[in-house]
């Protein structure tokens, strides 16, 4: 019998935005408009928990996306804070229960 347990996770979709596209244009790399990546993230119940979850995972998502576009970390943007992350990506989170 297959165990069909419930995963205590949500998903986050990181869709590229203007900041990323400007950087990609400067890097002379091909761009994929509308491209998105889905990530499993800890579940959250309210705005405060949502913000805490983003604070924990944004740098991993940011650097994973950068690595997918260009593996040479020396050309990555120096500023990789949450504000820049929000400028570079449109974050799509599921509706809460």
TORMIDREN-569943 format. One line per 4 residues: number of its first residue (from 1); their letters; for each residue z, y, x of N, C-alpha, C. Coordinates in Angstrom, 3 decimals. Each point is the difference from the previous one (the first is absolute). Layout:
BEGIN
NUM = A = Z:Y:X:Z:Y:X:Z:Y:X  ...
//
This chain:
BEGIN
1 = XXXX = 0.000:-1.179:0.838:0.000:1.179:-0.838:0.000:1.244:0.884  -0.759:0.999:-0.381:-0.100:1.246:0.757:1.109:0.942:-0.437  0.705:0.552:0.970:1.035:0.999:-0.287:-0.699:1.340:-0.211  0.097:0.538:-1.171:-0.646:1.275:-0.323:1.049:1.099:-0.095
5 = XXXX = 0.756:0.176:1.078:1.040:1.016:0.040:-0.571:1.406:-0.087  0.844:0.927:-0.294:-0.390:1.398:-0.124:0.275:0.703:1.321  -0.966:0.740:0.482:0.168:0.782:1.213:0.583:1.353:-0.358  0.998:0.430:0.735:0.626:1.308:-0.226:-0.720:1.028:0.857
9 = XXXX = -1.251:0.265:-0.334:-0.828:0.927:0.759:-0.869:0.795:-0.944  -0.442:1.133:0.482:-0.992:0.819:-0.680:-1.183:0.126:0.941  -1.027:0.651:-0.450:-1.134:0.245:0.876:-0.216:1.499:0.136  -0.538:0.373:1.138:-0.357:1.385:0.285:-1.443:-0.032:0.451
13 = XXXX = -0.802:0.884:-0.512:-1.384:0.112:0.452:-0.137:1.323:0.745  -0.499:-0.071:1.217:-0.235:1.198:0.804:-1.494:0.271:0.001  -0.396:1.053:-0.673:-1.413:0.387:-0.083:-0.203:1.229:0.890  -1.057:-0.017:0.811:-0.232:1.104:0.927:-0.205:1.310:-0.738
17 = XXXX = 0.377:1.080:0.672:-0.096:1.325:-0.576:-0.688:0.920:1.001  -0.013:1.288:-0.288:-0.738:0.974:0.800:0.421:0.025:1.472  1.294:-0.030:0.284:0.463:0.050:1.391:-0.563:-1.127:0.831  0.013:-1.188:-0.549:-0.544:-1.158:0.707:-1.488:0.158:0.196
21 = XXXX = -0.704:0.456:-1.022:-1.448:0.138:0.097:-0.394:1.049:1.031  0.759:1.091:0.101:-0.271:1.008:1.023:0.166:-0.600:1.392  1.077:-0.773:0.192:0.253:-0.630:1.291:-1.110:-0.990:0.324  -0.400:-0.803:-0.988:-1.047:-0.984:0.236:-1.324:0.676:0.356
25 = XXXX = -0.292:1.122:-0.623:-1.226:0.732:0.314:0.025:0.465:1.454  1.148:0.511:0.443:0.129:0.448:1.398:-0.136:-1.166:0.967  0.427:-1.206:-0.422:-0.073:-1.174:0.864:-1.396:-0.614:0.005  -0.902:0.521:-0.848:-1.377:-0.497:-0.094:-0.050:-1.476:-0.377
29 = XXXX = 0.942:-0.425:-0.822:0.015:-1.383:-0.466:-0.520:-0.047:-1.432  -0.560:-1.128:-0.399:-0.438:-0.110:-1.392:1.187:0.080:-0.940  -0.220:0.583:-1.172:1.069:0.156:-0.982:-0.311:-0.825:-1.231  1.045:-0.451:-0.621:-0.143:-0.725:-1.264:0.754:0.768:-1.060
33 = XXXX = -0.702:0.815:-0.736:0.646:0.768:-1.061:0.491:-0.943:-1.086  1.185:0.287:-0.503:0.552:-0.798:-1.071:0.642:-1.295:0.458  -0.039:-0.276:1.293:0.604:-1.219:0.527:1.508:0.062:-0.193  0.605:-1.142:-0.325:1.451:-0.029:-0.125:0.537:-1.322:0.504
37 = XXXX = 1.255:0.017:0.401:0.699:-1.184:0.472:1.244:-0.167:-0.847  0.301:-1.223:-0.402:1.203:-0.263:-0.789:1.073:-0.584:0.904  1.235:0.446:-0.188:1.151:-0.464:0.773:1.082:-0.479:-0.960  0.697:-1.065:0.383:1.184:-0.411:-0.745:1.169:0.816:0.530
41 = XXXX = 0.732:0.621:-0.894:1.127:0.851:0.378:1.221:-0.400:-0.820  1.198:0.367:0.452:1.200:-0.312:-0.782:-0.087:0.605:-1.394  0.543:-0.721:-0.966:0.016:0.468:-1.376:0.907:1.217:-0.121  -0.254:0.844:-0.985:0.828:1.185:-0.234:0.080:0.245:-1.490
45 = XXXX = 1.055:0.678:-0.417:0.253:0.217:-1.427:-0.137:1.449:-0.445  0.168:0.958:0.925:-0.025:1.405:-0.399:-0.593:0.845:1.125  -0.101:1.306:-0.234:-0.606:0.908:0.980:0.736:-0.010:1.332  1.311:-0.071:-0.036:0.798:0.000:1.231:-0.283:-1.257:0.833
49 = XXXX = -0.048:-1.150:-0.661:-0.305:-1.243:0.703:-1.445:-0.016:0.498  -0.901:0.582:-0.777:-1.399:0.096:0.424:-0.112:0.810:1.288  0.681:1.139:0.052:-0.039:0.838:1.197:0.621:-0.720:1.188  1.115:-0.700:-0.227:0.650:-0.743:1.077:-0.935:-1.097:0.535
53 = XXXX = -0.721:-0.663:-0.898:-0.938:-1.035:0.411:-1.124:0.611:0.839  -0.567:1.128:-0.454:-1.066:0.649:0.774:0.501:0.453:1.364  1.225:0.527:0.057:0.580:0.408:1.280:0.062:-1.170:0.980  0.237:-1.205:-0.522:0.121:-1.182:0.851:-1.347:-0.553:0.454
57 = XXXX = -1.021:0.086:-0.843:-1.252:-0.711:0.298:-1.167:0.877:0.428  0.086:1.315:-0.201:-1.204:0.820:0.206:-0.538:-0.076:1.415  0.869:-0.018:1.021:-0.504:0.011:1.382:-0.734:-1.296:0.320  0.476:-1.122:-0.526:-0.689:-1.274:0.224:-1.367:0.007:-0.672
61 = XXXX = -0.063:0.520:-1.217:-1.273:0.078:-0.718:-0.939:0.966:0.726  0.511:1.161:0.376:-0.803:1.018:0.689:-0.615:-0.591:1.266  0.825:-0.611:0.847:-0.495:-0.522:1.270:-0.921:-1.203:-0.205  0.252:-0.806:-1.004:-0.897:-1.110:-0.295:-1.381:0.517:-0.403
65 = XXXX = -0.025:1.042:-0.820:-1.281:0.584:-0.410:-0.717:0.620:1.197  0.731:0.726:0.837:-0.611:0.587:1.194:-0.589:-1.084:0.897  0.753:-1.066:0.196:-0.473:-1.093:0.849:-1.265:-0.633:-0.569  -0.075:-0.075:-1.317:-1.199:-0.543:-0.635:-1.226:0.870:0.223
69 = XXXX = 0.213:1.286:0.191:-1.113:0.927:0.207:-0.350:0.171:1.465  1.038:-0.052:0.868:-0.225:0.204:1.430:1.153:-0.614:0.769  -0.288:-0.943:0.905:1.064:-0.716:0.705:0.572:0.767:1.189  -0.642:1.061:0.415:0.492:0.806:1.123:1.041:0.990:-0.523
73 = XXXX = 1.277:-0.325:0.195:1.082:0.824:-0.527:0.031:1.409:0.594  -0.644:0.190:1.160:0.013:1.328:0.623:-0.807:1.018:-0.814  -0.866:-0.458:-0.877:-0.774:0.933:-0.823:0.586:0.171:-1.397  1.073:-0.705:-0.281:0.662:0.163:-1.292:0.631:1.378:-0.079
77 = XXXX = 0.160:0.543:-1.179:0.652:1.307:-0.129:1.441:-0.075:0.488  0.438:1.028:0.705:1.357:0.017:0.545:1.047:0.082:-1.109  -0.302:0.738:-1.030:0.936:0.163:-1.108:-0.243:-1.087:-1.031  0.974:-0.900:-0.126:-0.106:-1.087:-0.980:1.270:-0.033:-0.842
81 = XXXX = 0.333:1.147:-0.564:1.193:0.087:-0.843:-0.387:-0.270:-1.455  1.012:-0.026:-0.879:-0.237:-0.304:-1.408:-0.906:1.044:-0.654  0.154:1.252:0.384:-0.856:1.053:-0.569:-1.469:-0.250:0.338  -0.274:-0.332:1.259:-1.374:-0.293:0.412:-0.516:-1.248:-0.704
85 = XXXX = 0.858:-1.010:-0.119:-0.372:-1.219:-0.713:-0.458:0.321:-1.416  0.758:0.852:-0.683:-0.350:0.366:-1.377:-1.295:0.822:-0.056  -0.302:0.775:1.060:-1.254:0.742:0.052:-1.184:-0.936:0.225  0.219:-1.035:0.787:-1.069:-0.906:0.385:-0.281:-1.072:-1.040
89 = XXXX = 0.996:-0.330:-0.829:-0.150:-1.108:-0.934:0.436:0.389:-1.395  -0.697:-0.550:-0.952:0.398:0.057:-1.392:0.738:-1.311:-0.265  1.284:0.076:-0.280:0.816:-1.191:-0.185:0.035:-0.365:-1.477  -0.337:-1.226:-0.287:0.004:-0.492:-1.375:1.058:-1.085:-0.109
93 = XXXX = 1.027:0.289:-0.791:1.082:-0.959:-0.217:-0.050:-0.467:-1.446  0.494:-1.214:-0.252:-0.039:-0.508:-1.370:0.953:0.758:-0.905  -0.276:-0.055:-1.298:0.921:0.578:-0.974:1.279:-0.815:0.007  1.101:0.686:-0.173:1.285:-0.700:-0.047:0.160:-0.726:-1.320
97 = X = 0.795:-1.057:0.043:0.285:-0.769:-1.224:0.826:0.780:-0.973
//
